[in-house]
């Protein structure tokens, strides 16, 4: 099945405007693992006939890592340029599969003049299922499997979204198991606050190893996340324990796309 | 008469010295930068009621929460008894409310006694958790020295306070039974208080009348003396949280935790850069304030709320125990960030009072107290903010310190410098061309 991914520019040329903009993000655009998550979400959007568009080459980093690293100049330059593009296309609603983009667009753009309704992709998928637009036909290949959910900090604590991803996992034909540290107590994967882009400070352990141990302790077959950075960190954590062939790290969008036979 | 005069002087001195110290703390907090938290009053009251008065966030750990509640409730209710002590102390009466309140008086004092006993038990458990069980979060490096002693002193004072209450009531009970108490006799032979009416006879029955009178006075004066001692210990101690928990939760950050503050000064600069008609050489308008330092190098670069946070911290270490960096052995401890901030603003305040407003001791929060290694270990995960039972925000301070380092000194880990260059040059933190952003669409 080929993906239908219109850009804002193409839509505008045709005199159309989409219901929602899919903000793909840098990971979703460039990282090989995250691109699969991007495609899974597009499949879902296509299946549900959601009128969406992407910015394509007009998209640029939201500035999140710059802001967390303390460079407000770079952040605001990025934000102002993005706001000009978004406002130029009269964007009202944005969905993104990256909690860092989600948080920045939702919480930090309004003060710079960018006001949009921003939702995380798990929230959109939940909405689509509730509206009956997406049926989970086969229930996927999860029968008898245990799935645990790792809360991304910028989705959970930062924005209090805990239920949407869990509600989706519970729709699968699988057993949902929680880690001992979950929801408000969830332990970071180690990538936030611009840590993704640098080596960790000296310590006695990597944070993603500590978190992977939490996940392994549940006996889960699948570690679900809703963040491309968490995905990388948990995947690396599994490799450390030589478990990468037994346990999968999947985004909630990938789980749902699988369950809907997409 | 002499005792009334002594009491009046102690009270005046006790409250006066306390007020003087609190004014110093207030002026220290006001050394911070402006921040508007005058909005959303009803939400603020609600937050304060739930988090400070209702101790909502304590209950994520039920056992310490219940022990803490016992001490907290005893403390709150004992304030009622203090009213009587003050009235008795100033009038020379004894148990002045007993006759007027009747059974209600017996109930209130009984209630105080039960809570005091629970508080005593809790205090002993807290002491053993700190000193015998050596709970890790209460025994980390930043707790060595004064912080550990401070914590134990508070608990010991608590024990003395409660012992005084029982000595006072117990001795008085036996005296009353012998018809010798200074309280007005109401024709019964016991005060009927829940604990001291049993405990008193057990402990003091065989003692002489004179000893009992002395003991009762020792309890009474010891109690009120400890109260004033405690009150005046607060400004020097982490125990100040019993007062600051209230304003600090009232002025909580009510925004989403992920939302970092917007730097207005930068916004103005960026707008100028993006405005083609702006004159880069224009002189600033008359009355424009001198630009502030970007971010925070010293405690005075922080907001007053950051500083209030630091005075509200009781060093419980829940932040540090939940910090992913600290858990994995990094140097960062959010609690230490708060303790350093408080110690530094105290130092600045004292210096300014001693040597004048412009005095510079050549030290700064970043460098002399908090190291760069600590602040770069933060993942900005908000676990510390989530955990704090009085809504302290260590993350805000960490980010402001980073801002200073990056924007004023261009100091940061080299990989981050590369990441920032990538964002500036090609709109992504990695070296990819913006022209390739949509390539994923056509990849198998």
Interface residues (C-beta under 8 A of the other chain):
Chain A: X3 X5 X7 X24 X26 X28 X29 X30 X35 X38 X39 X54 X56 X57 X59 X60 X61 X63 X65 X66 X67 X68 X69 X70 X71 X72 X73 X74 X76 X77 X78 X80 X103 X106 X107 X108 X111 X112 X153 X154 X157 X158 X159 X160 X184 X185 X187 X188 X190 X191 X192 X193 X194 X195 X196 X197 X198 X199 X200 X201 X202 X203 X204 X205 X206 X207 X209 X210 X211
Chain B: X60 X255 X256 X257 X258 X259 X260 X262 X263 X266 X267 X269 X270 X271 X273 X274 X294 X295 X322 X324 X325 X327 X328 X329 X330 X331 X332 X373 X376 X377 X378 X379 X380 X381 X382 X383 X385 X386 X399 X401 X402 X403 X404 X405 X406 X407 X412 X413 X415 X416 X418 X419 X420 X423 X424 X427 X428 X429 X430 X432 X434 X435 X436 X437 X438 X439 X440 X441 X443
